[in-house]
């Protein structure tokens, strides 16, 4: 949790009369005043001069001959989320910003045909006639408390003068259109107007040691709740017993796997050691079945008949390691690791002779990764590309190396391009029909995986549609093609469910989603709003074309009822994720500019659809709920919370963005449109129930991964903050719910690993004797 405590020693100015009145009393008691913190740049502090604390250069240093020496402490620079826009990302850079006249800073070098003026590189100085003591102190407090520490250095999506039309456009409009009295020229914005918007980013570090994250990362999402830090501090102060649990909660937040197995050295894996790590055959069969049903159905990596046949050969040759391919053994370990969280550990233990620890799957991943690093593959081929794809997939499932995932997928894309997978294999006569289809499947999976990670990290994808000409994979079953096939089988219609239906349907929208990702995660979103509306229409067209496959009457190894449900849900979520990415920047600005109202409506509709799908799958089975969750779930969660957490408004203003969705639902039912509060009076409660169910699903997943408790703590606090803003009279109850959730999550996590060696000497810490229960906290 964000347990940052603000300590400011500044006090209000005291008049001379009050000073004389208080002087005898101060002389008698001789109270030693606490040394207050000097809030100034380093230059003004050393010279003991008053500093206006402007960033990046204060007023005094701006007038001096050495403005480059104006520096601030780390705590000041990296606590500027709302009131300071970073000049590093301006078009002319820091040097041009510092040399700019004050009157030109707000509109510094806009794009020639831009309808939006450029972002201010620094706040306008306060007039000397105003009250600088109160106004600046309040502004500084608002800056420091404005956002969680994780989401710092934020630029707004657009400035207050969002759509200032160019003068030539206004003159042309006045010549061609009659002017009506009282008409405001700035309200003439249209979808054809050129926009130039800077997306939200997050950069941590200093000087040359920095880490950049785009608008898709979780820490950037919670920046939409500027009062979250103050609310979290209120919870901490109201629950003094949390201080006793702080060391254990920090261990949970950082992960319980630091000592073992993540940072424990192990020897170089050999063929014999890899085979020894494999569990018994019943355990392998169950995990392979789960992998085929839930993982391979959406990630076409293997040809399952060939894999099963090779697996049967392995069991007959297990005692002869020289006759077994090490690549297959590593591939098998990664397959088992991908399906590990979908199985019941106690049920697996009953089928296995040796003990299975909680980190068995993590050890499989670590040993497979180390073997691959030392395998020294000379050139990429299908087998090695499969290994790398399985490794990234397994690491994502277990929450490992999330910050390196975008680099891994980018390298994987380039390896595939080095092998020519980005060019359609029909151009080469020496490639068999079977290899052609496998290459197309592999390329589609790699590009899709790279796109997914790019959306999560807020980064551009590695390729675009023009970078490859590989045809989409055929909509066929794996049994329709084999290594001896001389020609490709006839493709089945998309309405017919096959083993490749997910990839075949999703490939239809892949170029469009690549384009949307590159546009929304570029340094400047330069487009016309009509282009966003066009992207929305095309994505929704693909969304409406998802086939309604019938549920199979009998389950078998290749096709289960859960598999059909999961395919439909993932297709919806993948396309919905792109819809959220293109609408979120404009939806946040919709209250200021009516032109962006469609984005606010679409964003709410997609977020509600994603969370409703998650709740439906949770009611069906745990594996479906786990496989359906992704970054789109977190995006939808924060979207609903942000819409419900509107500031300074009545109930009607609070739900203004929800009106369109309600009217759409009413019209679809053949009814009529009325006001929101009379039509759906329980809408806030319904949306809160969706969010709470999603939080429960995320809790189930985060208990299984290496890290993730920090996100869970933040999301629990966000939910309580939203509920407190909706129903202020019950605010204390919602604060207690946060404490209960956090403690219960930590206690559950410790209990699951109570007998594990990786907890270290601390063991369960304060939870060891169960003396600190939830009932004691209050």
N, C-alpha and C positions, 0 to 999 in steps of 0.2 A: 504493500500500500504506500501511497505517497505520504510519508510521515515527516514532511519537511516543515519545520517550525520557523516562522519569521520572527526575527529579533531586531526590532528597530528602536533605537534609543532616542529618536528625535522627539521633541516636545513642542507644544504650541508656544509662540512668542509671548512673553510676559511684559506687561506695561511697567513703567517706571514707578508708579504709585504702588502697584502690587509688589514690586521688588523691595521698596522701602518698608512696606508693611510686613513682608516675610523675612527681612534681614535679621531682626533680633531673634526670631524663633529659630532660624537656621544656625545662628551663632551659638545658641544654647545647646542644641542637640548635636551639632557638628556631624550631620548625616553626610556620609560620603556618597557623592553622586556616581551612578554608573557611567562609565565612559561610553559615550554614544559613538556610533559608527559614522565615520565621515563618508558622505555620499558625494564623491567628486572623482574626476579623472586623476590619474597619477601626477600629472603636471601641476594642476591646481592644488592638489593636496600637498605636494612638496613645497609649493610657494605660499601655501596657506591663504589662498584666494577663494572667493565665492565662485562656484561652478554651476552652470545651468544644466549640466548632465545631458547635453544633446549628444546624439550618436550619429555618425562615427566621430565627429569632431565637435567639441563644445565651442561656445561662443568666443571665449578668451583665446583658446588655441587657434580658432579660425582666423582671428585678427593678428595673431603672432606670425613670425617668420618661419616657425617650425611646426606646422599643423600635424605633420606625420608622427610627432611624439605624443600626441593625445591618445592615451590608452586607458582602458578601464580594467578593473578586477574581473576575474572570470565569472564571479557570481552575478555581476551587473550585466555583462555582455550577453550571457546565455539565459537571461530571464527577461527577454523582451519579446513576448509572443504577440502582443496586440498593438502596442502603440508605436513600435519602431519597425519600419520595413528595411530589410537588409539591402545595403547598396551593392553587395557583391554580385547580385543578380540583375542589376540594372544594365541597360544596354551599353553604357559607356564605362562601367566599372567604377571602383572606388575613387580613382584619381579624378575622373570627370565629375563625380559627385561633389567632392570636396572643393573644387574650383568653381562650382556653379553659383550664380547669384541666388539669394533667397527667393526672389520672386519667380525664378524659373524652375524651381525644384519640383513643383507639382506636375508640370507638364514637360518633362525633360525628354526631348527627341521622340515624339510619338511616331508611329508608322505613318507614312504619307497618306494612305487611304484608310487609316484606322478610325473607327467610330468611338473608340475609348481612349481617353487620355492616359498617358503612362502613369505608373504608380509613383507616389511620392517617395523619394529616397530617404527622407527623414522628416519628422514632424515640423510643422511651421512653428517658429518661435512665438512665445506668448508675449502679448503686448505689455509694455512696461506700465501702462495705465491700469492694467488688471491687477488682481491680488496674487502676486507670484507665490507667496508663502503657502496659502491654502491650496491653490489650484495645482501647483506643481507637486506638492506633497501627495495630494489625492491621486494625481496621475501616476506618480511613481508607485504608490501602493497598488493601484489598479493594474499596473504593469507586472509587478512581482507576483501578485495573487491571481493574475488573469488566466492562467492555464497550468496544467500539470507540468512538472519539470521535464518530462519525457518529450513533450511537444513544444519545442522552443524555436525561436527565430522564425516565426511563421509570417508569411506574407499574406495579406488578404487576397481573395480571389479577384477583386476589382475595387477601385476606389469609390468614394462617395459620388463623384460625378461619373456615373457608370457609362452612360450613353450620351456623350456630347457629340452631336452630329457635326461633321465638318461644315465649314461655312459655305462652301460651294454647293453642298447638298441642300442646305437650308434655303439658299437663294434660288436654286432650281425648283425646290418644292413651292416656294412662295410665288414663283412665276407661273407654275402650271396648275396650282390648286388655289381656290378662293380662300381667303383668310377669314376666319370667324372670330368675332370679338371674344376675348377671354381665353383663346386657345394658346396653350403653352407649346413653344417650339420644341422643347426638350422631350415632350411626350410623343414626338413623331417617329420614335424608333421603330424599325421594321426588321423582319427576319433577314432581309437582304443586306443589312448594314454590316460592314466588316468589324469584327471583334478582335480584341488583343488582350488576352487575360493571362495572368501569371498564376499557375496552379500552386496549391499549398505544397510546401516541401518541409523537410526537417534535415538539418545538418548539425551533427554533434562533433565536438573536438575544437581544435584551435590551430591557427597557422597552417602548416602543411599537413597536419595529422587530423583529418576530418573523415566523417562517414556520412554519406548522402543517402536519403531515402525519399522517395516520391510520395504522391498523394494516396497511395494504396495501403501504406503501412498502418498498423493499428494505432501507434502513438500519434499519428496525424489525425486519425478519426476522433480521438478523445479531445483534441484541441477545439472541437466544436462545443465543448462544455467548459467555458472559461471559469465558472465558479466551482469546478470540481475540487480543486485543491482546498479552498476554504471549507467546503462541505466535509471533505475527508478529515481536515484538522478538527472540525467540530466533533466528529465521531471519535477521534482519538482522545480528545480532551474529556468527552463524556464517558469514556470507558477506560479508567485508569488501570484496570487489571490487564489491559493489552500490553502494558510495558513489561509485565512478567513473561509474556509469551513472545516478545519481540525477537529474541535470538532464534527461536524455533520458526517463527513466521518468515524471517529472513532466509533461513535454510530452505524452507519450502519455496519461497519466491525464486531463489537462485537455482533450485533443483537439488534433488537428493542424490544425484549421480556424480558429483564432482570427484569423489575419491575413487570410487569403483562403480562401474568398470571404465568410465570415460577417460580417466587420467591414469589408469594403472597400466604400466608397460607389460607387453607380452611378446614372446619370441615370434620370429617370422613363421607364419603358417606353412605347414607342409601338407602334402597330399594325405598323409596318414592322420595328421591332427585335424584336418577338415572333415574327414570321414568319421573320426571319433566324435566330433561335435554333433553329428546328426542324431536325432532321437529315433525311437523305435518305428517300425513300419506303420502301425496303426496311427501314430501321431502324425507321421508324414502324410499319410493318405487323407486324414481329416483336414490338415492345413492346406494341402493341394486342392482339395474339393472347395474349401472356402475361398482360396485364391481364384480359382476358375469362376466361381459364382459371382464374386463381388469385386475383384480387382481386374482380372483379365477382360471382363465384360466391358470395361470402360477404358482400359489401357491395352491395346492390341500389341503385345510384345512377343508372345510365343505362338507357335503353331501347336495347339494342345495335343492333337493325336501324335505328333512326332515327339513331343515332350513326354507324354505318358509311355510311349514305346521305349524311349531311352531310359526312363525311370525303371521300367521292368527289367531291362538289361542290367541296370546298375545293381539291383537287388541280387541278381544271380552272380554278379562279379564283385560283390562288395569285399570279399576276403582277398581279392587280387587287385590291389591299388594300381598296379602297373597297367592293367587292362582298362582302367576307367579314366575318362577325360577329366582333368581338374577343372576345366571350364564348366562342365556340367555340374560338378559338385558345388562350386561357388554359386552357380545359377540356382541350384536347388536350395541352398541356404538362404539366398535372398528372397526366393519365392515364399519359403516358410516364414521369414521375418515379416513380409508384407501382410500375411494373413494372421499373424500372432495375436493381435489385439481383438480379432473377431471370434476367437475361441475362448472357452472357459478353461482357466489354468488348472483348476482342480480336476476337471474331466480329462484333460491331457495328462495330468500326473498319474491318474489311475491306469492309463494305457502305456506309460513309459516306465522302464525299470529303474533308470537313474533319476536323480532329483532334477527337477526343472525349476530354476530360480526365476525371479521376476525380471532379471536382465538377461535371460538366455537369448532372446531375439536381438538384443543390443550387441551381445558378444558375437553373434552370427554376422551382424552388419560390420562390426569393427574388424573381424578377421577377414571377411570377404574384401573389405576396402583395402586392407594392408596387402593382401595377396595380389590384388589388381594393381596396386601401385608398384609392386616389384615384379610383375609379370613381364614387363618390357615387350609389349606388343609392337611389332614393327609397323603395321599399317592397320587402320580400322577395317573391320569386317562385320558381318551381321552378328556373329557371336559376341564380339566385344562391345558392340553398340547395345546389344540386349543387356549385357552385364551392367554397363554404365546407366542405362535407363532404369533397370531394376534397383540399382543402388540409390539413385536419386529418389525414386518412388518410396523405397523402404525408409530412407532417412526422413522424408517428409511425413510419412505416417507416424513415425516415432518422435517427431519434433527435433531431429538432430541437424545441426549445421544449417539452420534456417537462413542465417545471414550470408551464407556462401552458396545458396541454392541458385541464385541468378547467374553467378559465375559458372557454376557447374553446367547448367542447361545451355548457356552460351557456348561453352567449350564443346558440349555434346553436339550442338548444331553444326559447329565448324568441323568437327571430326566427320560427321555424316556428309557434309559438303565436300570434304577432301576425298571421300570415297565415291562421290558422284551421286549420292542419294537425292540431291535436289534436282537432278535431271531425270526425265522419265526413262526407265530402262528399255522401253520399246525401241529406242534409237540404237541399241547395241544388240547385234544378232547373237552374241556369244552367251547371253543370259537366258536361262531357261524360264519357262512359264511360272514355275513355283518360286524361283528367286525373284522374278519380277513382282509378283504379288507380295512377297515378304518385304521387299525393299520399299514398296509403296506404303505398306502398313507401318513399317518402322519410321519412315520419314514423317508421316502424318502424326504418329505418336510423339515423336521428338518435338515437332513444331508446336503441337498442342500443349505439351508439358512446358516448353519455354514460354508460351503465351500465358499459361496459368501462373507461373512464378513471376513473370513480368507484371501482371496485374496485382499480385500480392505485394510486391516491393515498390510499386509505383515507378517502374522503369520501362523503357521502350523495348519491344521484342527484338530478337536477333535478326529476323528476316521479315520481308514483306512479300506480297503476292508476286511482284515482278522479279524476285530473287530465285524463283524456282518454277519449273514447269512439270513437275511430277503429277501424274493423274491421281485422283483419289482412289483408295482401295475399293475393291468390288464388294458388293453386298452379298456375300456367300458364306456358307458354313465351312468350318475347317475341314470337314469330311469331304467336301467337294473338290479339294485339291490336295495333292501329295507330291513328294519329290520326283516321282516318275511321270508326272503329268507333262504331256507334250504341247498342250494348248490350254489357255485359260477357260474355265467354265463359264457358262452363261450367267450373267448377273441377274439377281432376283429384284423385283420391285421393292422400293423402300417400305411399302406397306406390309411386306412379308418379313417377319422377324427372323434374323439369322445371328450367327455368332459375331458378325461384324456390323450389325445394325447401328450400334451407337456411333462408331467411327464414320460410317457411311453418311448418316444424317448430320452429324456435327461438322463434317468436312464441307457441307454446303455453305455454312456461314463462316468458315475459317478465314477467308480473305477479308471479309467485312470486319470481323472482330480484330484481326491484326491491324487493320487501318484505324479502327477506333482506339485501340491501345496506343499506337504510335502518336495519334493526334492529341490525346488527353494527357500523355506523359511527356510531352515535349516541353522545352523551357518556356515557350509562349504558346498558348492556345490561340492560334491565328486562323480564324474561319468565320463564316457567316452563320448565324443561328439557323438559317434554313438548311444548312448542311447537317446540323445536329438533328433537326426534325426529320431529315431524309434518312439519316442513320437509324433513328428510332423506328421509322416506318419499315425499313428493310429488316432490322433485327426482329421486330414484332411479326413480320411476315414469316421469317424462319421459325419463330416461336409457334405460330399458328399451324405450321406445316409439320409439326412433330406427329408422326403416325400414332394412332390409337391401337396399339397391338393388343390382341386378346391375351388373357392370362392362360398359360398352358394348363391343361387338365391334369397332367401327371408330371411330377418332378423327376428329372433325371440328372445325370452328371453335367450335361451341357446346358440345360435350360431349366430354371426354376421360376416359380412365381415371384419370389423376391427379386430375382434378377431383372425381370421385366419392369417391376415397379421402380427399381433403382435406375435403370436406363432412362426411363421417362423423367424421373426427378432430376438426374444429373444433366440431361439435355436442357431442361428448363432452367436450371441454376447456372449453367455455363453461359447461356445466352443472356440470362438475367444479370449476371455479373458485368457483362459488357454494357448493358443498359444502365446499370448503376454508375459505371465509370464515366459515361458520356453525359449523364444528367446531373450528377452531384455538384460540380462547380457552379452550374447555372441555377440549380434548385436552391442553393444557399443564398444566392443573390436575388431570388424571386421576390421576397418582401420589399426590396428596394426598386425593382424594375419589373413591371407587369409583363414585359415581353417574355420573361423566363418562366411564366406560370405553367406552361405545359411540362417543363422539366420537373417542377415540384410535384405535379400530379403523377407523372410517369414514375418518378422515383418512389413515391409512396406506394403506388400500385405494385411495382416490382418487389419492393421490400416486403410488403404484406404477402405476396405470392410465395416468396422464398421461405419466410417464417411459417406460413401455413403448411407448406410442403414438409418442412422439418418436423412440425408437430404431428402430422399424419403418419410419417414414417416412424417416428418414435413410438406411436401407439401400436405399430405393427411388429417391429422387432428391433433389438439392440444393434445387430450388424447393419441394418438399413440406416439407422440413425447415425452411426459412426461413419459410414461410407458417404453419406449425403452431406456431411459438414465440410466446409471449406472457408476460404476467405470471404466468399459471398455471404456466408451466414453472419460473420462478424460485421460486414458492411451493412447488411439489412438490419441487424440488431441496433447498431449505432444510428442508422437512419430513422427508425421508428422513435428511438429515444430522443433524438434531436428535434424531430417534429413535435413531439409532445412537450418538449422543454422550451417552448417559446417564452421569451422574456417580456415583462411589462405589458401584458395584454389581458383582456377579459376572456371569458370562455369562448366567445365567438371568434375573437382574434386568434386564440390559441389553436383552434381547429380550422383555421381558414384554408390551410393547404389540404385538408381532408375532404372538402366539400365536393370536389370533382369526383373522387372515388365513390362517395356515397351516391351521388346522382347517377353515376355510371351503373352502379349495382341496382339502383331502383329502376332505371330504364331497361336494363337487361331482364328484369322481372316483370316488365310490362306495367310498372307503376308510374307515378308522377314525381316530380322533383319538388321538395319542400326544403325548409331550413334544416340544417344539420342537427341541431340540438333536439328538434321535435321528431325528426325522422329516425335517427339512430342515437338515442340518448346514452346508450351504453358503449359507444365506440371507444372511448379512452380505456375503459375496463377491458374490452376485447383485445385491443392492441397490447395492453400491459400483460394480459394473460399469454399472448404469443411470445412476448419478450421473456417472461418468466420461464415458460416451457423451453425456449431456446437456451436460456442460461443453464437449466438443468441438463440439457443435452451436452452443452459445452463442458460442464463439470464432469460428466461421465467420460468424455474424451480426454480432458486435461489430466485426469487421474492416471491415464495410461501412457502419457508421453513423457519425454525427458524433462522438458520445461514447459511452462505455460501458466503457472500459478499467478504470476504478476498480472497477466491479462485478465485472469478470472477475478482478482481483487479489484481491478479497475472497473470491470464490467458490473460487478456487484454494486460498487459505489455509484456508478452511473444510473443503474436502475433505481436505487434508493433516492438519488437526487431528483430523478424525474417524478417519482411517486410523491416526494415531498413537495415539489412545485405544483402538482395537481391537487393534492389534498394536504394543505399546510397544517391542518389541525392534528394530523397523525404523523407529523414529521419524526417525533421521537421514536415511534414504533418502527419506522423504516430504517432509522439509524441503528436500532437494535438488531434488525434483520441482517444488516451488513456484517455486524460483529458475529452474529450466529453463523452466517454462511462462511465467513473466513475461518473461524475456529473449527467448524465442523469439517470444512475441506481439509485443513491442515491435520486435524486429528484422524480423519479417514485415511489420508495419505500415509501418515506415520504408522497407523495400524496395519495397513496392507503390507508394509515392509518391516514390521516389528522384528521378524526373525532373520532379516537380511544383514549381511556383513557390511554393506555399503553405507549404512547409517553411521558407522564409526563409533567412537567411544561415547558420544553424546546419546546415542540411542534415540529414544523417543522424546528426550528432553523433558519439558514440563508435562507432556502427556503420558509419561512413562507409568505413573501411578494413578492416572485418571483423577487426580485431585483437582484439576482445573477443568471444570465442566462448563457447559453453556449456561446452566442455571446460576453459577457462581458469579458470572460476569456482571450481572445486574443485581 
